Amino acid sequence: MTRFDPPTEADDRDDTLRDHLRSALDSAEHPTTSFHIRQALQLLDVE
């Protein structure tokens, strides 16, 4: 069974950063920009 830990301030910042990156990905006009934004999102998901 997994223990539930309440969200921390760092978790909130990560969520905010993810939201900003997803928004930027939606408006990215260049494929290289999209690639780098996707890489940043993947790095945030590695824990």
PyMOL Python script that loads the backbone (N, CA, C, O; Angstrom):
from pymol import cmd

cmd.read_pdbstr("""\
ATOM      1  N   MET A   1       0.848  -1.179   0.000  1.00  0.00           N
ATOM      2  CA  MET A   1       0.000   0.000   0.000  1.00  0.00           C
ATOM      3  C   MET A   1       0.896   1.246   0.000  1.00  0.00           C
ATOM      4  O   MET A   1       1.935   1.279   0.658  1.00  0.00           O
ATOM      5  N   THR A   2       0.483   2.233  -0.727  1.00  0.00           N
ATOM      6  CA  THR A   2       1.242   3.475  -0.840  1.00  0.00           C
ATOM      7  C   THR A   2       0.748   4.482   0.189  1.00  0.00           C
ATOM      8  O   THR A   2      -0.452   4.671   0.389  1.00  0.00           O
ATOM      9  N   ARG A   3       1.714   5.117   0.829  1.00  0.00           N
ATOM     10  CA  ARG A   3       1.366   6.151   1.807  1.00  0.00           C
ATOM     11  C   ARG A   3       1.052   7.447   1.078  1.00  0.00           C
ATOM     12  O   ARG A   3       1.767   7.834   0.153  1.00  0.00           O
ATOM     13  N   PHE A   4      -0.003   8.108   1.487  1.00  0.00           N
ATOM     14  CA  PHE A   4      -0.374   9.387   0.878  1.00  0.00           C
ATOM     15  C   PHE A   4       0.302  10.520   1.614  1.00  0.00           C
ATOM     16  O   PHE A   4       0.145  10.678   2.824  1.00  0.00           O
ATOM     17  N   ASP A   5       1.063  11.310   0.864  1.00  0.00           N
ATOM     18  CA  ASP A   5       1.675  12.509   1.417  1.00  0.00           C
ATOM     19  C   ASP A   5       0.954  13.711   0.823  1.00  0.00           C
ATOM     20  O   ASP A   5       0.786  13.798  -0.393  1.00  0.00           O
ATOM     21  N   PRO A   6       0.527  14.640   1.678  1.00  0.00           N
ATOM     22  CA  PRO A   6      -0.154  15.821   1.147  1.00  0.00           C
ATOM     23  C   PRO A   6       0.779  16.615   0.240  1.00  0.00           C
ATOM     24  O   PRO A   6       1.996  16.585   0.417  1.00  0.00           O
ATOM     25  N   PRO A   7       0.213  17.322  -0.726  1.00  0.00           N
ATOM     26  CA  PRO A   7       1.037  18.127  -1.635  1.00  0.00           C
ATOM     27  C   PRO A   7       1.858  19.158  -0.865  1.00  0.00           C
ATOM     28  O   PRO A   7       1.401  19.735   0.121  1.00  0.00           O
ATOM     29  N   THR A   8       3.056  19.367  -1.332  1.00  0.00           N
ATOM     30  CA  THR A   8       3.930  20.361  -0.716  1.00  0.00           C
ATOM     31  C   THR A   8       3.989  21.601  -1.597  1.00  0.00           C
ATOM     32  O   THR A   8       3.440  21.624  -2.698  1.00  0.00           O
ATOM     33  N   GLU A   9       4.653  22.616  -1.103  1.00  0.00           N
ATOM     34  CA  GLU A   9       4.817  23.843  -1.888  1.00  0.00           C
ATOM     35  C   GLU A   9       5.588  23.557  -3.177  1.00  0.00           C
ATOM     36  O   GLU A   9       5.301  24.137  -4.224  1.00  0.00           O
ATOM     37  N   ALA A  10       6.577  22.651  -3.085  1.00  0.00           N
ATOM     38  CA  ALA A  10       7.345  22.276  -4.280  1.00  0.00           C
ATOM     39  C   ALA A  10       6.453  21.578  -5.298  1.00  0.00           C
ATOM     40  O   ALA A  10       6.595  21.806  -6.499  1.00  0.00           O
ATOM     41  N   ASP A  11       5.535  20.729  -4.838  1.00  0.00           N
ATOM     42  CA  ASP A  11       4.599  20.063  -5.752  1.00  0.00           C
ATOM     43  C   ASP A  11       3.738  21.095  -6.471  1.00  0.00           C
ATOM     44  O   ASP A  11       3.485  20.981  -7.670  1.00  0.00           O
ATOM     45  N   ASP A  12       3.294  22.096  -5.731  1.00  0.00           N
ATOM     46  CA  ASP A  12       2.478  23.156  -6.333  1.00  0.00           C
ATOM     47  C   ASP A  12       3.258  23.909  -7.408  1.00  0.00           C
ATOM     48  O   ASP A  12       2.718  24.237  -8.464  1.00  0.00           O
ATOM     49  N   ARG A  13       4.538  24.179  -7.126  1.00  0.00           N
ATOM     50  CA  ARG A  13       5.379  24.868  -8.117  1.00  0.00           C
ATOM     51  C   ARG A  13       5.556  24.000  -9.360  1.00  0.00           C
ATOM     52  O   ARG A  13       5.493  24.495 -10.485  1.00  0.00           O
ATOM     53  N   ASP A  14       5.779  22.693  -9.148  1.00  0.00           N
ATOM     54  CA  ASP A  14       5.924  21.789 -10.294  1.00  0.00           C
ATOM     55  C   ASP A  14       4.650  21.766 -11.131  1.00  0.00           C
ATOM     56  O   ASP A  14       4.716  21.784 -12.360  1.00  0.00           O
ATOM     57  N   ASP A  15       3.502  21.726 -10.483  1.00  0.00           N
ATOM     58  CA  ASP A  15       2.231  21.727 -11.207  1.00  0.00           C
ATOM     59  C   ASP A  15       2.055  23.012 -12.006  1.00  0.00           C
ATOM     60  O   ASP A  15       1.591  22.985 -13.146  1.00  0.00           O
ATOM     61  N   THR A  16       2.428  24.140 -11.400  1.00  0.00           N
ATOM     62  CA  THR A  16       2.338  25.428 -12.084  1.00  0.00           C
ATOM     63  C   THR A  16       3.275  25.453 -13.288  1.00  0.00           C
ATOM     64  O   THR A  16       2.908  25.933 -14.360  1.00  0.00           O
ATOM     65  N   LEU A  17       4.476  24.938 -13.104  1.00  0.00           N
ATOM     66  CA  LEU A  17       5.440  24.890 -14.203  1.00  0.00           C
ATOM     67  C   LEU A  17       4.921  23.995 -15.330  1.00  0.00           C
ATOM     68  O   LEU A  17       5.037  24.349 -16.503  1.00  0.00           O
ATOM     69  N   ARG A  18       4.353  22.847 -14.984  1.00  0.00           N
ATOM     70  CA  ARG A  18       3.773  21.960 -15.994  1.00  0.00           C
ATOM     71  C   ARG A  18       2.666  22.678 -16.777  1.00  0.00           C
ATOM     72  O   ARG A  18       2.592  22.572 -18.001  1.00  0.00           O
ATOM     73  N   ASP A  19       1.818  23.401 -16.064  1.00  0.00           N
ATOM     74  CA  ASP A  19       0.730  24.137 -16.724  1.00  0.00           C
ATOM     75  C   ASP A  19       1.284  25.163 -17.712  1.00  0.00           C
ATOM     76  O   ASP A  19       0.779  25.298 -18.827  1.00  0.00           O
ATOM     77  N   HIS A  20       2.325  25.884 -17.293  1.00  0.00           N
ATOM     78  CA  HIS A  20       2.928  26.894 -18.167  1.00  0.00           C
ATOM     79  C   HIS A  20       3.580  26.236 -19.383  1.00  0.00           C
ATOM     80  O   HIS A  20       3.467  26.733 -20.504  1.00  0.00           O
ATOM     81  N   LEU A  21       4.265  25.109 -19.148  1.00  0.00           N
ATOM     82  CA  LEU A  21       4.908  24.423 -20.265  1.00  0.00           C
ATOM     83  C   LEU A  21       3.887  23.865 -21.246  1.00  0.00           C
ATOM     84  O   LEU A  21       4.087  23.940 -22.458  1.00  0.00           O
ATOM     85  N   ARG A  22       2.791  23.305 -20.731  1.00  0.00           N
ATOM     86  CA  ARG A  22       1.744  22.783 -21.627  1.00  0.00           C
ATOM     87  C   ARG A  22       1.114  23.910 -22.448  1.00  0.00           C
ATOM     88  O   ARG A  22       0.803  23.737 -23.626  1.00  0.00           O
ATOM     89  N   SER A  23       0.937  25.044 -21.816  1.00  0.00           N
ATOM     90  CA  SER A  23       0.394  26.201 -22.527  1.00  0.00           C
ATOM     91  C   SER A  23       1.368  26.653 -23.623  1.00  0.00           C
ATOM     92  O   SER A  23       0.958  26.967 -24.740  1.00  0.00           O
ATOM     93  N   ALA A  24       2.648  26.678 -23.288  1.00  0.00           N
ATOM     94  CA  ALA A  24       3.660  27.059 -24.271  1.00  0.00           C
ATOM     95  C   ALA A  24       3.715  26.046 -25.409  1.00  0.00           C
ATOM     96  O   ALA A  24       3.914  26.415 -26.567  1.00  0.00           O
ATOM     97  N   LEU A  25       3.539  24.777 -25.079  1.00  0.00           N
ATOM     98  CA  LEU A  25       3.554  23.738 -26.108  1.00  0.00           C
ATOM     99  C   LEU A  25       2.403  23.924 -27.086  1.00  0.00           C
ATOM    100  O   LEU A  25       2.562  23.723 -28.290  1.00  0.00           O
ATOM    101  N   ASP A  26       1.252  24.307 -26.566  1.00  0.00           N
ATOM    102  CA  ASP A  26       0.088  24.541 -27.422  1.00  0.00           C
ATOM    103  C   ASP A  26       0.318  25.686 -28.408  1.00  0.00           C
ATOM    104  O   ASP A  26      -0.228  25.677 -29.512  1.00  0.00           O
ATOM    105  N   SER A  27       1.124  26.669 -28.011  1.00  0.00           N
ATOM    106  CA  SER A  27       1.327  27.829 -28.874  1.00  0.00           C
ATOM    107  C   SER A  27       2.688  27.828 -29.578  1.00  0.00           C
ATOM    108  O   SER A  27       3.024  28.779 -30.284  1.00  0.00           O
ATOM    109  N   ALA A  28       3.469  26.762 -29.384  1.00  0.00           N
ATOM    110  CA  ALA A  28       4.796  26.701 -30.017  1.00  0.00           C
ATOM    111  C   ALA A  28       4.642  26.638 -31.535  1.00  0.00           C
ATOM    112  O   ALA A  28       3.850  25.859 -32.066  1.00  0.00           O
ATOM    113  N   GLU A  29       5.411  27.469 -32.210  1.00  0.00           N
ATOM    114  CA  GLU A  29       5.309  27.530 -33.668  1.00  0.00           C
ATOM    115  C   GLU A  29       6.438  26.785 -34.363  1.00  0.00           C
ATOM    116  O   GLU A  29       6.348  26.512 -35.560  1.00  0.00           O
ATOM    117  N   HIS A  30       7.487  26.454 -33.644  1.00  0.00           N
ATOM    118  CA  HIS A  30       8.639  25.810 -34.266  1.00  0.00           C
ATOM    119  C   HIS A  30       8.806  24.401 -33.696  1.00  0.00           C
ATOM    120  O   HIS A  30       8.696  24.225 -32.482  1.00  0.00           O
ATOM    121  N   PRO A  31       9.068  23.394 -34.531  1.00  0.00           N
ATOM    122  CA  PRO A  31       9.207  22.022 -34.053  1.00  0.00           C
ATOM    123  C   PRO A  31      10.296  21.847 -32.984  1.00  0.00           C
ATOM    124  O   PRO A  31      10.140  21.045 -32.063  1.00  0.00           O
ATOM    125  N   THR A  32      11.384  22.592 -33.108  1.00  0.00           N
ATOM    126  CA  THR A  32      12.456  22.477 -32.118  1.00  0.00           C
ATOM    127  C   THR A  32      11.978  22.968 -30.759  1.00  0.00           C
ATOM    128  O   THR A  32      12.319  22.383 -29.731  1.00  0.00           O
ATOM    129  N   THR A  33      11.202  24.022 -30.749  1.00  0.00           N
ATOM    130  CA  THR A  33      10.654  24.543 -29.497  1.00  0.00           C
ATOM    131  C   THR A  33       9.748  23.503 -28.850  1.00  0.00           C
ATOM    132  O   THR A  33       9.832  23.265 -27.645  1.00  0.00           O
ATOM    133  N   SER A  34       8.894  22.895 -29.636  1.00  0.00           N
ATOM    134  CA  SER A  34       8.000  21.850 -29.124  1.00  0.00           C
ATOM    135  C   SER A  34       8.803  20.695 -28.537  1.00  0.00           C
ATOM    136  O   SER A  34       8.460  20.170 -27.477  1.00  0.00           O
ATOM    137  N   PHE A  35       9.865  20.305 -29.222  1.00  0.00           N
ATOM    138  CA  PHE A  35      10.713  19.215 -28.755  1.00  0.00           C
ATOM    139  C   PHE A  35      11.292  19.518 -27.374  1.00  0.00           C
ATOM    140  O   PHE A  35      11.257  18.674 -26.478  1.00  0.00           O
ATOM    141  N   HIS A  36      11.825  20.726 -27.214  1.00  0.00           N
ATOM    142  CA  HIS A  36      12.449  21.092 -25.941  1.00  0.00           C
ATOM    143  C   HIS A  36      11.421  21.210 -24.817  1.00  0.00           C
ATOM    144  O   HIS A  36      11.706  20.854 -23.674  1.00  0.00           O
ATOM    145  N   ILE A  37      10.254  21.698 -25.133  1.00  0.00           N
ATOM    146  CA  ILE A  37       9.197  21.789 -24.114  1.00  0.00           C
ATOM    147  C   ILE A  37       8.782  20.383 -23.680  1.00  0.00           C
ATOM    148  O   ILE A  37       8.589  20.130 -22.491  1.00  0.00           O
ATOM    149  N   ARG A  38       8.645  19.461 -24.655  1.00  0.00           N
ATOM    150  CA  ARG A  38       8.296  18.069 -24.295  1.00  0.00           C
ATOM    151  C   ARG A  38       9.372  17.438 -23.424  1.00  0.00           C
ATOM    152  O   ARG A  38       9.060  16.695 -22.494  1.00  0.00           O
ATOM    153  N   GLN A  39      10.640  17.727 -23.718  1.00  0.00           N
ATOM    154  CA  GLN A  39      11.731  17.196 -22.903  1.00  0.00           C
ATOM    155  C   GLN A  39      11.638  17.730 -21.472  1.00  0.00           C
ATOM    156  O   GLN A  39      11.833  16.977 -20.518  1.00  0.00           O
ATOM    157  N   ALA A  40      11.346  19.002 -21.318  1.00  0.00           N
ATOM    158  CA  ALA A  40      11.213  19.592 -19.988  1.00  0.00           C
ATOM    159  C   ALA A  40      10.066  18.944 -19.222  1.00  0.00           C
ATOM    160  O   ALA A  40      10.192  18.676 -18.027  1.00  0.00           O
ATOM    161  N   LEU A  41       8.949  18.691 -19.901  1.00  0.00           N
ATOM    162  CA  LEU A  41       7.816  18.030 -19.249  1.00  0.00           C
ATOM    163  C   LEU A  41       8.185  16.616 -18.812  1.00  0.00           C
ATOM    164  O   LEU A  41       7.789  16.176 -17.733  1.00  0.00           O
ATOM    165  N   GLN A  42       8.939  15.905 -19.646  1.00  0.00           N
ATOM    166  CA  GLN A  42       9.361  14.550 -19.278  1.00  0.00           C
ATOM    167  C   GLN A  42      10.276  14.575 -18.061  1.00  0.00           C
ATOM    168  O   GLN A  42      10.166  13.717 -17.185  1.00  0.00           O
ATOM    169  N   LEU A  43      11.177  15.551 -17.999  1.00  0.00           N
ATOM    170  CA  LEU A  43      12.077  15.654 -16.851  1.00  0.00           C
ATOM    171  C   LEU A  43      11.307  15.927 -15.563  1.00  0.00           C
ATOM    172  O   LEU A  43      11.675  15.426 -14.500  1.00  0.00           O
ATOM    173  N   LEU A  44      10.247  16.712 -15.653  1.00  0.00           N
ATOM    174  CA  LEU A  44       9.434  16.981 -14.471  1.00  0.00           C
ATOM    175  C   LEU A  44       8.716  15.725 -13.983  1.00  0.00           C
ATOM    176  O   LEU A  44       8.456  15.573 -12.789  1.00  0.00           O
ATOM    177  N   ASP A  45       8.396  14.825 -14.919  1.00  0.00           N
ATOM    178  CA  ASP A  45       7.665  13.615 -14.550  1.00  0.00           C
ATOM    179  C   ASP A  45       8.565  12.515 -14.009  1.00  0.00           C
ATOM    180  O   ASP A  45       8.067  11.516 -13.490  1.00  0.00           O
ATOM    181  N   VAL A  46       9.879  12.678 -14.118  1.00  0.00           N
ATOM    182  CA  VAL A  46      10.813  11.689 -13.574  1.00  0.00           C
ATOM    183  C   VAL A  46      10.996  11.978 -12.090  1.00  0.00           C
ATOM    184  O   VAL A  46      11.459  13.052 -11.705  1.00  0.00           O
ATOM    185  N   GLU A  47      10.631  11.021 -11.279  1.00  0.00           N
ATOM    186  CA  GLU A  47      10.774  11.232  -9.832  1.00  0.00           C
ATOM    187  C   GLU A  47      11.368  10.027  -9.174  1.00  0.00           C
ATOM    188  O   GLU A  47      11.562  10.020  -7.959  1.00  0.00           O
TER     189      GLU A  47
END
""", "prot")
cmd.dss("prot")
cmd.show_as("cartoon", "prot")
cmd.util.cbc("prot")
cmd.orient("prot")
